[in-house]
Amino acid sequence: MVSVPDASALLGQSLWPFVHRDDLALAQTRFGVGTPIGERSASMRLVRTNGAVVHVEAVSLAVRFAGRDCTQVIGRDVTDRVRAHEALVRSEAQLARVLASTDLILFRLEPSPPFRALFMSAAV
């Protein structure tokens, strides 16, 4: 997820340098030393070694590994989902601007009864 040639190079290393600086405080609050034991989760951004930013949903669990207490963190890359959501928000804002500024009567109804209006222009 952070694009290192050999993932084993990360074993025993801090992952804090890969957390986006704007999300570091959140990540340290959720996953840092002194946080309550148990499952913890957060959405944050990581910065890959090539500088690319990746949106991640992460969860951590306290585990015992090789006789030592450790924290296992599992992350899932959700960059595509975040980008799709951002595009949808932009599209909805653009539609709202068009509906507010047109003199045309524009509307969309549900495709089946009771045919409720899903949106309509101010001219209606």
Long-range contacts (C-beta under 8 A, 24 or more apart in sequence): 1-46, 1-48, 1-54, 1-56, 1-75, 1-77, 2-46, 2-47, 2-48, 2-49, 2-54, 3-48, 3-49, 3-50, 3-52, 4-49, 15-73, 18-46, 18-47, 18-48, 19-44, 19-45, 19-46, 19-47, 20-44, 20-45, 20-46, 20-47, 20-53, 27-58, 30-60, 31-58, 31-60, 31-71, 31-73, 37-62, 38-62, 43-78, 46-75, 53-79, 54-79, 55-79, 55-81, 55-82, 95-119
